[in-house]
Each structure stands twice: as structure tokens, then as C-alpha cells.
Amino acid sequence: EVQLVESGGGMVHPGGSLTLSCQASGFSFNRYGMSWYRQAPGKERELVAQISHDGREVNYVESVKGRFTISRDNTKKVVALQMDNVKPEDTAVYYCGRKWNAIDLWGQGTQVTVSS
């Protein structure tokens, strides 16, 4: 089955860290760029980070630069998002998406809540 499954969400204190993972299956993972998006309550889904098919190129939204790191393991078919120094405004449902843009496959999402 072609799918993306996110994990690793939860509650974290401001300034803390969390690592999200996205397990891919059913397609040639190493042929696709991958992306992380997030959607906060009452807001539109927004891009957080992107990574090229070979991991050589990455891109981040300005608000997470220097705090979040996207990475991938093509052998394990996993794309990860390391979140450091999190802020309350990072609270959202985080989604993994297939492709650098024009996402054609989404995961189910994982909730991240940043609160003291």
C-alpha cells in the first residue's frame, strides 16, 4: 500500500525538543523529494521544510530556520524532522508530504503541542 505514516508527536515544553518521523511504503522513496507541513487550529496548512530526493538540498520556512532540521534515510524510507528550541507557536498538526511541492500524497498527521 502506498502510504506515509507519521509518528513522534506529543506535548513538549517551550525550549524543548521533539523528533518527528515519517515512514514511507509502497513507492520508490529515493525518487521523491519530501516535505513537512503543519496546520495550526484555524489556520491554513503551511510548509515547514523540504528535502530533495538525495538529501543534498533542504529548505525551511523562515520561522523555523536554525531550530528545525529535516533529514532522510533512503535505506529505511524515513524522513525526519528534528525540532529544537520549540515555541508555543509551533503547536500544530504536522504532516509529511510526498514531493518537493505539488504534494501528491499526505500522511495522517501527528499532533505537536508546545505548552508550559
DSSP file (Angstrom, degrees, kcal/mol; ACC not computed):
  #  RESIDUE AA STRUCTURE BP1 BP2  ACC     N-H-->O    O-->H-N    N-H-->O    O-->H-N    TCO  KAPPA ALPHA  PHI   PSI    X-CA   Y-CA   Z-CA
    1    1 A E              0   0    0      0, 0.0     2,-0.6     0, 0.0    26,-0.1   0.000 360.0 360.0 360.0 133.7    0.0    0.0    0.0
    2    2 A V        +     0   0    0     24,-0.2     2,-0.3    22,-0.1    24,-0.2  -0.691 360.0 132.3 -78.1 116.3    1.3    3.5   -0.9
    3    3 A Q  E     -A   25   0A   0     22,-2.2    22,-1.8    -2,-0.6     2,-0.4  -0.996  49.2-139.4-161.7 162.8    1.3    5.5    2.3
    4    4 A L  E     -A   24   0A   0    102,-0.4   104,-0.5    -2,-0.3     2,-0.5  -0.998  18.9-167.4-126.0 132.1    3.0    7.8    4.7
    5    5 A V  E     -A   23   0A   0     18,-2.1    18,-2.8    -2,-0.4     2,-0.2  -0.961   5.9-157.3-127.6 115.7    2.8    7.3    8.4
    6    6 A E  E     +A   22   0A   0     -2,-0.5     2,-0.3    16,-0.2    16,-0.2  -0.562  17.7 165.4 -88.0 153.5    3.9   10.0   10.9
    7    7 A S  E     +A   21   0A   0     14,-2.2    14,-2.6    -2,-0.2   103,-0.1  -0.963  40.1  68.7-154.0 167.6    4.9    9.4   14.5
    8    8 A G        +     0   0    0     -2,-0.3    11,-0.3     1,-0.3    14,-0.1   0.378  61.0 135.7 103.1  -4.1    6.7   11.2   17.3
    9    9 A G        +     0   0    0     12,-0.1     2,-0.3     9,-0.1    -1,-0.3  -0.167  20.1 115.1 -70.8 171.3    4.3   13.9   18.1
   10   10 A G  E     -d  112   0B   0    101,-1.0   103,-2.7   100,-0.1     2,-0.4  -0.986  63.5 -45.9 161.3-163.8    3.3   14.8   21.7
   11   11 A M  E     +d  113   0B   0     -2,-0.3     2,-0.3   101,-0.2   103,-0.2  -0.841  51.8 172.1-103.0 137.7    3.5   17.6   24.3
   12   12 A V  E     -d  114   0B   0    101,-2.7   103,-2.0    -2,-0.4     3,-0.1  -0.990  30.8-113.6-143.8 148.9    6.7   19.4   24.9
   13   13 A H    >   -     0   0    0     -2,-0.3     3,-2.3   101,-0.2    73,-0.2  -0.467  48.7 -84.5 -78.4 152.2    7.7   22.5   27.0
   14   14 A P  T 3  S+     0   0    0      0, 0.0    73,-0.2     0, 0.0    -1,-0.1  -0.317 119.9  26.0 -54.2 137.1    8.9   25.7   25.3
   15   15 A G  T 3  S+     0   0    0     71,-3.0    70,-0.6     1,-0.3    72,-0.1   0.302 102.3 115.5  88.2  -9.0   12.6   25.4   24.6
   16   16 A G    <   -     0   0    0     -3,-2.3    70,-2.1    70,-0.2     2,-0.3  -0.074  59.4-117.5 -83.9-173.6   12.4   21.6   24.4
   17   17 A S        +     0   0    0     67,-0.2     2,-0.3    68,-0.2    67,-0.2  -0.906  24.3 175.5-130.6 155.1   13.0   19.2   21.6
   18   18 A L  E     - B   0  83A   0     65,-2.3    65,-3.3    -2,-0.3     2,-0.5  -0.977  17.2-146.5-155.1 144.9   11.0   16.6   19.7
   19   19 A T  E     - B   0  82A   0     -2,-0.3     2,-0.3   -11,-0.3    63,-0.2  -0.972  11.6-161.5-120.7 122.9   11.7   14.4   16.7
   20   20 A L  E     - B   0  81A   0     61,-2.6    61,-2.4    -2,-0.5     2,-0.3  -0.768   7.2-162.7 -97.5 145.6    9.0   13.5   14.2
   21   21 A S  E     -AB   7  80A   0    -14,-2.6   -14,-2.2    -2,-0.3     2,-0.4  -0.953   9.0-161.2-127.4 149.3    9.4   10.6   11.8
   22   22 A C  E     -AB   6  79A   0     57,-1.7    57,-1.9    -2,-0.3     2,-0.6  -0.966   9.1-157.1-131.5 115.2    7.5    9.7    8.6
   23   23 A Q  E     -AB   5  78A   0    -18,-2.8   -18,-2.1    -2,-0.4     2,-0.3  -0.820  11.1-158.5 -95.2 123.1    7.7    6.1    7.4
   24   24 A A  E     +A    4   0A   0     53,-2.8     2,-0.3    -2,-0.6   -20,-0.2  -0.720  15.4 169.6 -99.3 150.2    7.1    5.7    3.7
   25   25 A S  E     +A    3   0A   0    -22,-1.8   -22,-2.2    -2,-0.3     3,-0.1  -0.990  49.3  34.6-154.5 154.5    5.9    2.5    2.0
   26   26 A G  S    S+     0   0    0     -2,-0.3     2,-0.3   -24,-0.2   -24,-0.2   0.485 101.6  64.2  85.3   3.7    4.7    1.2   -1.3
   27   27 A F  S    S-     0   0    0    -26,-0.1     2,-1.7   -24,-0.1    -1,-0.2  -0.960  96.4 -83.2-151.3 169.2    6.7    3.5   -3.6
   28   28 A S    >   -     0   0    0     -2,-0.3     3,-2.0     1,-0.2     4,-0.3  -0.565  44.5-174.8 -78.4  87.7   10.3    4.3   -4.7
   29   29 A F  G >  S+     0   0    0     -2,-1.7     3,-1.8     1,-0.3    -1,-0.2   0.838  75.0  61.8 -55.6 -40.5   11.1    6.6   -1.8
   30   30 A N  G 3  S+     0   0    0      1,-0.3    -1,-0.3    44,-0.2    -2,-0.1   0.473  96.2  61.8 -73.5   1.4   14.5    7.6   -3.1
   31   31 A R  G <  S+     0   0    0     -3,-2.0     2,-0.4     2,-0.1    -1,-0.3   0.510  96.4  73.3 -96.2  -7.9   13.0    9.1   -6.3
   32   32 A Y  S <  S-     0   0    0     -3,-1.8     2,-0.2    -4,-0.3    -1,-0.0  -0.874  71.0-134.2-117.9 138.4   11.0   11.7   -4.4
   33   33 A G        -     0   0    0     -2,-0.4    66,-3.0    68,-0.1     2,-0.3  -0.492  33.6-147.7 -68.4 157.5   11.6   14.9   -2.6
   34   34 A M  E     -FE  51  98B   0     17,-2.6    17,-2.5    64,-0.2     2,-0.3  -0.928  12.6-163.6-133.0 156.4    9.8   15.1    0.7
   35   35 A S  E     -FE  50  97B   0     62,-2.5    62,-2.9    -2,-0.3     2,-0.4  -0.955  14.5-144.5-139.3 154.6    8.2   17.8    2.7
   36   36 A W  E     +FE  49  96B   0     13,-2.8    12,-3.0    -2,-0.3    13,-1.7  -0.985  24.5 176.5-116.0 132.9    6.9   18.6    6.2
   37   37 A Y  E     -FE  47  95B   0     58,-2.9    58,-2.7    -2,-0.4     2,-0.3  -0.812  10.3-156.8-123.4 167.1    3.9   20.8    6.6
   38   38 A R  E     -FE  46  94B   0      8,-2.4     8,-3.2    -2,-0.3     2,-0.4  -0.992   5.9-159.7-144.9 154.7    1.9   21.9    9.6
   39   39 A Q  E     - E   0  93B   0     54,-2.2    54,-2.3    -2,-0.3     6,-0.2  -0.944   8.2-161.4-138.5 115.8   -1.6   23.2   10.3
   40   40 A A    >   -     0   0    0      4,-0.4     3,-2.3    -2,-0.4    52,-0.1  -0.562  45.1 -75.3 -88.6 157.7   -2.5   25.1   13.4
   41   41 A P  T 3  S+     0   0    0      0, 0.0    -1,-0.1     0, 0.0     3,-0.1  -0.279 118.7   6.1 -55.1 130.2   -6.1   25.5   14.6
   42   42 A G  T 3  S+     0   0    0      1,-0.2     2,-0.3    -3,-0.1    -2,-0.0   0.531 113.8 100.2  76.1   5.7   -7.9   28.0   12.4
   43   43 A K  S <  S-     0   0    0     -3,-2.3    -1,-0.2     1,-0.0     2,-0.1  -0.805  75.5-101.7-122.1 163.5   -5.0   28.4   10.1
   44   44 A E        -     0   0    0     -2,-0.3    -4,-0.4     1,-0.1     2,-0.2  -0.427  47.4 -92.0 -77.8 157.1   -4.1   27.1    6.6
   45   45 A R        -     0   0    0     -6,-0.2     2,-0.3    -2,-0.1    -6,-0.2  -0.504  50.7-164.8 -67.2 134.3   -1.6   24.3    6.2
   46   46 A E  E     -F   38   0B   0     -8,-3.2    -8,-2.4    -2,-0.2     2,-0.2  -0.925  22.4-105.6-128.0 150.7    1.9   25.8    5.7
   47   47 A L  E     +F   37   0B   0     -2,-0.3   -10,-0.3   -10,-0.2     3,-0.1  -0.479  33.2 172.7 -69.5 138.6    5.2   24.4    4.5
   48   48 A V  E     -     0   0B   0    -12,-3.0    13,-2.3     1,-0.4     2,-0.3   0.737  61.0 -15.2-110.2 -51.0    7.8   23.8    7.2
   49   49 A A  E     -FG  36  60B   0    -13,-1.7   -13,-2.8    11,-0.2    -1,-0.4  -0.994  51.5-158.2-157.7 154.9   10.7   22.1    5.5
   50   50 A Q  E     -FG  35  59B   0      9,-2.5     9,-1.9    -2,-0.3     2,-0.3  -0.957   3.6-167.7-135.0 153.3   11.6   20.3    2.3
   51   51 A I  E     -FG  34  58B   0    -17,-2.5   -17,-2.6    -2,-0.3     7,-0.2  -0.994  23.3-120.4-143.2 137.7   14.4   17.9    1.3
   52   52 A S    >   -     0   0    0      5,-2.7     3,-1.3    -2,-0.3   -20,-0.1  -0.154  38.1 -96.8 -71.2 170.4   15.5   16.7   -2.1
   53   53 A H  T 3  S+     0   0    0      1,-0.3   -21,-0.2   -22,-0.2    -1,-0.1   0.804 125.8  37.8 -60.5 -30.6   15.4   13.0   -3.1
   54   54 A D  T 3  S-     0   0    0    -23,-0.1    -1,-0.3     3,-0.0    18,-0.1   0.376 110.6-117.0-103.7   3.9   19.0   12.6   -2.3
   55   55 A G  S <  S+     0   0    0     -3,-1.3    -2,-0.1     2,-0.2    17,-0.1   0.475  84.5 113.8  79.7   1.1   19.1   14.7    0.8
   56   56 A R  S    S+     0   0    0      1,-0.1     2,-0.5    -5,-0.1    -1,-0.1   0.756  70.9  49.9 -79.7 -23.2   21.5   17.2   -0.7
   57   57 A E        +     0   0    0      2,-0.0    -5,-2.7     0, 0.0     2,-0.3  -0.960  64.3 172.8-121.2 131.6   19.1   20.1   -0.8
   58   58 A V  E     -G   51   0B   0     -2,-0.5     2,-0.3    -7,-0.2    -7,-0.2  -0.920   9.3-168.4-132.0 159.8   17.0   21.4    2.0
   59   59 A N  E     -G   50   0B   0     -9,-1.9    -9,-2.5    -2,-0.3     2,-0.3  -0.992   3.8-167.9-149.5 141.6   14.7   24.3    2.5
   60   60 A Y  E     -G   49   0B   0     -2,-0.3   -11,-0.2   -11,-0.2     2,-0.2  -0.953  29.1-110.0-131.1 148.9   13.0   25.8    5.6
   61   61 A V    >>  -     0   0    0    -13,-2.3     3,-1.9    -2,-0.3     4,-0.8  -0.521  41.5-112.7 -68.6 148.1   10.3   28.3    6.3
   62   62 A E  G >4 S+     0   0    0      1,-0.3     3,-0.8     2,-0.2    -1,-0.1   0.832 111.3  63.1 -55.1 -37.4   11.9   31.4    7.9
   63   63 A S  G 34 S+     0   0    0      1,-0.2    -1,-0.3     3,-0.0   -15,-0.0   0.654 110.5  37.3 -68.4 -14.7   10.2   30.9   11.3
   64   64 A V  G X> S+     0   0    0     -3,-1.9     4,-2.3   -16,-0.2     3,-2.3   0.448  81.9 127.0-115.2  -2.4   11.9   27.5   11.9
   65   65 A K  T << S+     0   0    0     -3,-0.8     4,-0.1    -4,-0.8    -3,-0.0  -0.319  80.8  15.6 -58.5 133.3   15.4   28.2   10.4
   66   66 A G  T 34 S+     0   0    0      2,-0.4    -1,-0.3     1,-0.1     3,-0.1   0.320 126.0  60.0  84.6  -8.2   18.1   27.4   12.9
   67   67 A R  T <4 S+     0   0    0     -3,-2.3    17,-2.2     1,-0.2     2,-0.3   0.686  97.5  51.5-117.6 -35.9   15.7   25.4   15.1
   68   68 A F  E  <  -C   83   0A   0     -4,-2.3    -2,-0.4    15,-0.2     2,-0.4  -0.802  59.9-165.2-109.0 148.6   14.4   22.6   12.9
   69   69 A T  E     -C   82   0A   0     13,-2.4    13,-3.1    -2,-0.3     2,-0.4  -0.987   5.1-156.9-134.5 125.0   16.4   20.1   10.9
   70   70 A I  E     +C   81   0A   0     -2,-0.4     2,-0.3    11,-0.2    11,-0.2  -0.805  22.8 161.8 -98.1 141.8   14.9   17.8    8.1
   71   71 A S  E     -C   80   0A   0      9,-1.9     9,-2.8    -2,-0.4     2,-0.3  -0.950  18.7-153.1-150.2 167.4   16.8   14.6    7.2
   72   72 A R  E     -C   79   0A   0     -2,-0.3     2,-0.5     7,-0.3     7,-0.2  -0.993  12.7-154.8-147.3 153.4   16.1   11.4    5.4
   73   73 A D  E  >> -C   78   0A   0      5,-2.9     5,-1.9    -2,-0.3     4,-1.2  -0.920   9.3-171.0-127.0 102.6   17.3    7.8    5.3
   74   74 A N  T  45S+     0   0    0     -2,-0.5   -44,-0.2     1,-0.2   -45,-0.1   0.754  84.9  58.9 -69.6 -23.3   16.6    6.3    1.9
   75   75 A T  T  45S+     0   0    0      1,-0.2    -1,-0.2    -3,-0.1   -46,-0.0   0.908 116.6  32.6 -69.2 -40.6   17.5    2.8    3.1
   76   76 A K  T  45S-     0   0    0     -3,-0.2    -2,-0.2     2,-0.1    -1,-0.2   0.520 106.2-126.6 -92.4  -6.8   14.9    2.9    5.8
   77   77 A K  T  <5 +     0   0    0     -4,-1.2   -53,-2.8     1,-0.2     2,-0.4   0.926  63.1 137.4  60.0  46.9   12.4    5.0    3.8
   78   78 A V  E   < -BC  23  73A   0     -5,-1.9    -5,-2.9   -55,-0.2     2,-0.4  -0.972  39.9-166.7-126.7 137.6   12.1    7.5    6.6
   79   79 A V  E     -BC  22  72A   0    -57,-1.9   -57,-1.7    -2,-0.4     2,-0.3  -0.992  19.0-165.2-119.0 134.3   12.1   11.3    6.6
   80   80 A A  E     -BC  21  71A   0     -9,-2.8    -9,-1.9    -2,-0.4     2,-0.4  -0.802  17.8-154.2-120.4 157.4   12.6   13.0   10.0
   81   81 A L  E     -BC  20  70A   0    -61,-2.4   -61,-2.6    -2,-0.3     2,-0.6  -0.925  11.0-159.0-131.8 108.1   12.1   16.5   11.4
   82   82 A Q  E     -BC  19  69A   0    -13,-3.1   -13,-2.4    -2,-0.4     2,-0.6  -0.775  10.5-163.3 -87.0 122.8   14.2   17.3   14.4
   83   83 A M  E     +BC  18  68A   0    -65,-3.3   -65,-2.3    -2,-0.6     2,-0.3  -0.934  12.3 175.4-114.3 113.8   12.6   20.2   16.3
   84   84 A D        +     0   0    0    -17,-2.2   -67,-0.2    -2,-0.6   -68,-0.2  -0.822  61.4  14.1-115.8 156.2   14.7   22.1   18.8
   85   85 A N  S    S-     0   0    0    -70,-0.6    -1,-0.2    -2,-0.3   -68,-0.2   0.915  86.3-162.7  49.1  50.5   14.0   25.1   20.9
   86   86 A V        -     0   0    0    -70,-2.1   -71,-3.0    -3,-0.3   -70,-0.2  -0.230   6.7-153.3 -68.1 155.0   10.3   24.8   20.2
   87   87 A K    >   -     0   0    0    -73,-0.2     3,-2.4   -72,-0.1     4,-0.2  -0.850  30.8-106.7-125.0 158.8    7.9   27.7   20.8
   88   88 A P  G >  S+     0   0    0      0, 0.0     3,-1.8     0, 0.0    26,-0.4   0.845 118.4  63.4 -55.1 -32.7    4.2   27.8   21.6
   89   89 A E  G 3  S+     0   0    0      1,-0.3   -49,-0.0   -49,-0.0    -3,-0.0   0.559  87.9  70.7 -72.5  -4.9    3.6   29.0   18.0
   90   90 A D  G <   +     0   0    0     -3,-2.4    -1,-0.3     2,-0.0     2,-0.2   0.517  69.9 120.6 -82.7  -6.3    5.0   25.6   16.7
   91   91 A T    <   +     0   0    0     -3,-1.8     2,-0.3    -4,-0.2    22,-0.2  -0.423  41.6 105.2 -61.3 124.3    1.8   24.0   18.1
   92   92 A A  E    S- H   0 112B   0     20,-2.0    20,-2.7    -2,-0.2     2,-0.6  -0.970  76.6 -80.2-178.5 170.5    0.1   22.3   15.1
   93   93 A V  E     -EH  39 111B   0    -54,-2.3   -54,-2.2    -2,-0.3     2,-0.5  -0.876  48.4-145.7 -89.1 127.9   -0.7   19.0   13.4
   94   94 A Y  E     -EH  38 110B   0     16,-3.0    16,-2.0    -2,-0.6     2,-0.4  -0.831  14.9-166.1-102.7 131.9    2.4   18.1   11.4
   95   95 A Y  E     -E   37   0B   0    -58,-2.7   -58,-2.9    -2,-0.5     2,-0.4  -0.918  14.7-141.5-120.4 141.3    2.0   16.3    8.1
   96   96 A C  E     -E   36   0B   0     -2,-0.4    11,-2.0   -60,-0.2     2,-0.4  -0.823  24.8-167.9 -94.6 138.4    4.5   14.5    5.9
   97   97 A G  E     -EI  35 106B   0    -62,-2.9   -62,-2.5    -2,-0.4     2,-0.5  -0.977  20.4-123.2-132.8 144.8    4.1   15.0    2.2
   98   98 A R  E    S+EI  34 105B   0      7,-2.4     6,-1.4    -2,-0.4     7,-0.5  -0.733  76.2  26.1 -87.9 132.0    5.5   13.3   -0.9
   99   99 A K  S    S-     0   0    0    -66,-3.0     4,-0.1    -2,-0.5    -2,-0.1   0.055  86.1 -94.7  97.9 157.5    7.3   15.6   -3.3
  100  100 A W  S    S-     0   0    0      1,-0.2     2,-0.3     2,-0.1     3,-0.1   0.894 105.2 -13.5 -68.9 -41.7    9.1   18.9   -3.0
  101  101 A N  S    S+     0   0    0      1,-0.2    -1,-0.2   -68,-0.1     3,-0.1  -0.892 119.3  53.0-148.3 179.7    6.0   20.8   -4.0
  102  102 A A  S    S-     0   0    0     -2,-0.3    -1,-0.2     1,-0.1    -2,-0.1   0.967  84.0-143.0  49.3  56.3    2.6   19.9   -5.5
  103  103 A I        -     0   0    0      1,-0.1    -4,-0.2    -3,-0.1    -1,-0.1  -0.206  27.4-179.8 -53.3 129.9    2.2   17.3   -2.8
  104  104 A D        +     0   0    0     -6,-1.4     2,-0.3     1,-0.3    -1,-0.1   0.415  66.2  37.5-114.9   0.5    0.5   14.2   -4.1
  105  105 A L  E     -I   98   0B   0     -7,-0.5    -7,-2.4    -6,-0.1     2,-0.3  -0.946  65.8-168.6-152.8 130.3    0.4   12.0   -1.0
  106  106 A W  E     -I   97   0B   0     -2,-0.3  -102,-0.4    -9,-0.2    -9,-0.2  -0.874  16.2-132.6-118.5 149.8   -0.2   13.0    2.6
  107  107 A G        -     0   0    0    -11,-2.0  -102,-0.2    -2,-0.3     3,-0.1  -0.295  36.1-102.4 -82.7-178.1    0.2   11.2    5.9
  108  108 A Q        -     0   0    0   -104,-0.5  -103,-0.1     1,-0.1   -13,-0.1   0.638  62.4-118.8 -84.3 -14.3   -2.5   11.3    8.5
  109  109 A G        -     0   0    0    -13,-0.1     2,-0.4     1,-0.1   -14,-0.2   0.077  14.8-124.4  95.4 153.3   -0.6   13.9   10.7
  110  110 A T  E     - H   0  94B   0    -16,-2.0   -16,-3.0  -103,-0.1     2,-0.3  -0.997  24.2-121.5-138.0 133.9    0.8   13.9   14.2
  111  111 A Q  E     - H   0  93B   0     -2,-0.4  -101,-1.0   -18,-0.2     2,-0.5  -0.558  23.0-171.5 -81.2 132.0   -0.1   16.5   16.9
  112  112 A V  E     -dH  10  92B   0    -20,-2.7   -20,-2.0    -2,-0.3     2,-0.5  -0.993   3.8-174.6-120.1 124.4    2.6   18.6   18.4
  113  113 A T  E     -d   11   0B   0   -103,-2.7  -101,-2.7    -2,-0.5     2,-0.7  -0.978   8.0-165.1-123.0 122.3    1.7   20.8   21.4
  114  114 A V  E     +d   12   0B   0     -2,-0.5     2,-0.3   -26,-0.4  -101,-0.2  -0.919  32.1 138.8-108.3 113.7    4.1   23.2   22.9
  115  115 A S              0   0    0   -103,-2.0    -2,-0.1    -2,-0.7   -28,-0.0  -0.997 360.0 360.0-155.8 146.9    3.0   24.4   26.3
  116  116 A S              0   0    0     -2,-0.3  -103,-0.1  -103,-0.2    -1,-0.1   0.426 360.0 360.0 -91.3 360.0    4.3   25.1   29.8
